[in-house]
Amino acid sequence: MFAVLGASGHVGKAVTEHLLQQGLPVTVVIHNPQKAADWTRRGASVAVLDIHDTEALAQALKSVERAFLLNPPASPSLNTDQEERKTVRSILQAVSKTDLKKIVVQSTYGAQEGAHCGDLGVLYEFERGAQQSSIPLCIVRAAYYMSNWLPSLALAKQEGCFPSLLPSGLKVPMVAPQDVGKLAAQLLSDPVSETGIHNIEGPEYYSALDVARSFSKHLSGDFAVDAVPPSDWHDYYRTHGFSEEATHSYANMTGIFVEQRYEMPENVVKGETTLSAYFDKEI
């Protein structure tokens, strides 16, 4: 039996689907009870709980042998550094109360020590905490999700352009969440001897301009990129409902990513989904 945290999101959903396609028994751990019926219909067991309820989460994990662990993002209106670390602690404490045979932790390119650098710091601590357990562990570090561009679709349709905090021509590693989920599901079902850090990105690097070209192709229009300069990053985040703490953290994370102040992985799994193929399915 397998458990999947974050099954309501892009990656967790993909992990669950791949496991179910293999005929494996899966329990999805979700927060929204309205989504339970769909997963039940698709053949999964469902545990509806608040992930901050450590005891309830531990009980759900005690009924399985392997678990995919994903730390859900906190609302940007809050202090995301504090809130997401609370969630990490709850997950790790719950895991410590179980006899799991293997875990797979979802992380990110650029994960690094730091108190105020968004997911990079939070997921680094998630990795370290999981490594301190005695449970066989795989860590999946994913490149920039192609799904991060989906919120830009509506604005692109309305105004013919969309904002990008990345320089418009900067090509970076991106990956489809479906490919990340496929890898994570594979690692989860692999022998417990299969451990370590596994990096995944798409078949090639892409830029915001490539995203605009994909939008143009799939929406039959011409779309432009409105690149937001670093001097305006804080204002951008604040006008989009981010708290002061989250604004500082996300702007710092964006700077690390754009300036590539992290070590690029050498051993990389190449996902098969191109940017164009991803938007074929999503638009």
Secondary structure, DSSP 8 states (H G I E B T S, - for coil): -EEEETTTSHHHHHHHHHHHHTT--EEEEES-GGGHHHHHHTT-EEEE--TT-HHHHHHHHHT-SEEEE------TTS-HHHHHHHHHHHHHHHHHTS--SEEEEEEETT----SSSTHHHHHHHHHHHHHTSSS-EEEEEE-EEGGGGTTHHHHHHHHSEEEESS-TT--EEEE-HHHHHHHHHHHHHS-TT--EEEEEE-SSEE-HHHHHHHHHHHHTS--EEEE--GGGHHHHHHHTT--HHHHHHHHHHHHHHHTT-S---SSEEE-S--HHHHHHHH-
